[in-house]
Amino acid sequence: MPYYVYILQSLKDHKYYIGSTSNVDKRVQFHNAGLQRSTRHRIPFKLVCQEELPDKTAALKREKQMP
């Protein structure tokens, strides 16, 4: 099952957020709905980049490599 690493940019403070998920569209909606406690004060977000990886383990490893 493919997994994705994604980068969001806050339109409020222009900072980035990096995460991983199996469904990028659903995860972006989750962030923009204010349901993620760590990012709710920075909404709205736009999707800047996404990278497909073969599985969750590979996605988590790749996420940690990003600055």
Secondary structure, 3 states (H helix, E strand, C coil): CCEEEEEEEECCCCCEEEEEECCHHHHHHHHHCCCCCCCHHHCCEEEEEEEEECCHHHHHHHHHHCC
